[in-house]
Amino acid sequence: MENIISRGEGRLRVDIRAFTIGTDWIVQIFNENAHIGAVALGEYDFKNERASVSVLTRLGHKDDVVAQRAAYSISKSTRKTVCVVAGIHLDDITPAEITRLTENALGAVQDFLKQLTGA
């Protein structure tokens, strides 16, 4: 199963591509300048009923914020293991654009979760 979801337009558009590998999820979060900026692994701990995330970030990249939040939300909601690969880049980005891109990415994650649950 593969899902592709987009949020935003033009320079601020963010896409999510998600697919299963066995019972786990691999989720890519990217824009027109897709790359690997950060990778987050989310796992659900059934014993303690909580999600936990580990993150790796490339030098000089800030994609860890989106990757961590996405992995946590998806793992907690699905109770599955998820690997999120995030790579969003804009030249000459402004603080307002950073905020909007983050909102678009995390909004797309919520859209993905709604799609999964049929809500």
N, C-alpha and C positions, 0 to 999 in steps of 0.2 A: 504494500500500500504506500502511495506517495501523495503528499499534499504540498501544494504551492500556494502561498498566501502573500499578498502585497498590501502595504500601507503607505500612504503618502504619494506625492506626485513629483515629477521632475527630479531635481537635485536632492530632494528629501525622501525619495522613495526607498523603502526597505523591503526586501523579499525574504521569505522563509521557505525553504524546501525541507520537507520532513519525510522520512521513510523508515520503515521497520527493518530491523535485522534480527531475525528470530523474534523474541518478545520485547526487545529493546528498541529504542529510537535513536536515530541520528538526525540532527537538526542543523541546517546551515542557515545562518543569518548574514545577509550581505546586501550591498547596493551595486551600482554600475561599476564600481572599482573593487570587485570582489577579491578577497585575499584571505589568508589565515592570519588573524591578529591575536586570537585567543581561543583556547579550547577548554571547555568545562565539562566535567563528568559528574552527573547527578545520580545519586542512588537513594532508594527508599529503604529505610530501616524499619522493618515490620515489628521488631521487638519493642522499639521505643516510639514507634509511630511518628517518624520525622524524616525529612529529607536532608541529605548532606551533599555538599558540593566541593570538589577540588578543581583548581583553575591553574592553567599554564598560560602565560602571556609573552608574546614576542617583545623584545626590547623596543622601547619607544612607542608601543601601541597602547591604546586605551580601551580596546574591545572587551577587556575582562569584565567590565561592569555589566554589559549586555549579556555576555556569555554566562556569567554567574547567576544573574537574576532569571534568565531563561531556563537554565538547567534546573534551578531550584523549583521554579513554578511548575515546569513540566513533570519533573520527578515526583513532586508532592501530589500533583493532581492525578497523574496516571498510576502512581505507585510502581513505576518501571524505572529501569536504568536508562539514562539518556546521555548522549554525547553531543554537546553543542559546539559548533565551529562558527565563530563570529569574525567577520572581516568587513568593516564599513569604513570607507575612506572618502574624504572630500578635500580637495586643495583649498587653501585659504578659508577654512571653516570658521564660522563665528560661534560665540557662546550660545546664541539663540538657536543656531542650526544643530549644535551638539544636543541641546535639550530636545529639539523636535525630532531628531533622528532616534534618540533614545526612546522617546515616547512612541514613535512609529514602530520601532523594533519590538518593544514590550507589548504594544497594542496588538501587533501581529501574532505574538505568542498567545495572547488571550483569545484572539480569533481562532487560532489553531486549536486551543483547548476546547472552545465552545463547539467547534466543528466535530471534535472527537466525542464529546458528550451529547451532541445533538441539541444543546441548549440554545 
